[in-house]
Amino acid sequence: MAKRKKKYINASDIGAVSFCEMSLYNKQAGVKSSRINQGHIRRGNIAHDELNAAIRAEAKSQFWLLRFIRYIFRVLFK
């Protein structure tokens, strides 16, 4: 009996299917996306990268405040 290669579905695949029902099939079948779709994907990736950078910058700027609040709670509730 020949062994079958297991195909796993990751979270990214689930997100893609929620946007386009054929995306997982096309990915597994090796179908290439059109040039227009590739442009949309690139712009979407850029937008996600910019959002992630903004979130990281905001979290970094508020890190000192969280440490200060934690210090106050430790002092007050020892």
N, C-alpha and C positions, 0 to 999 in steps of 0.2 A: 504494500500500500504506500503510495507516494505521500510525502508530507506536504501539507499546504502551508504556504507562508501566511502568517496571521497579519491581518490588516487592522491597525488600530486607528481609532478616530480620536483626535485631540480636540481641545477646546476651541482652537482656531478654526478647525473644520466645522464645528457646530455653529460658530458665529457666521461662517461663510454660507452655510446652508440656510440659516435664518434670513440671510439677505438674498441669496439666489439658490433655489432648490436644486439646480443642475450642477452647482459648483463642485460638490464632492464627486459626483459621477465623472464629470469632465476631468477633474484632477486625477482620479484613479485610472481613467482611460487614456490619459496623456494628451488630452485635447488642449491645444494652445488657445489662449484668449486673444481677442482682436487687438489691434493697435490702439483703438479708442479705449477699450476696457483697460489696457495696460496703463494708459495715461491717467484714467480715473483712479486706478489702484495706486499709482505713484503719488498723485495729489492727496489721496486719503492717507497714505503712509506719512507724507510730510506734515499733514495736519495733526496726525496722532503724535508725531515726534515733537512738534511745537507745543502741543497741549501737555505732554509728559514733562517737557523742559520747564514749562511755566509752573506746573504742580511741584516739581522738585525745588525750584527756586523759592516758591512760597513756603514750602515746608522747611527749607534751610533757613529762611529769614525768621521763622517763628520758633526754631529749635531752642534758642536761648530763653525765650519766654516760658516754654514748657519746662525746661530745667529749673528755672527760677521758681515756678509754681510748685514743682515737686519738692524743691528745697524748703519752701515756706511750709508746706504740709508736714514735712519731716520734723521741722523745728517746732511747729505748733502742736503736733499730735504725738510727740514722743512718749 
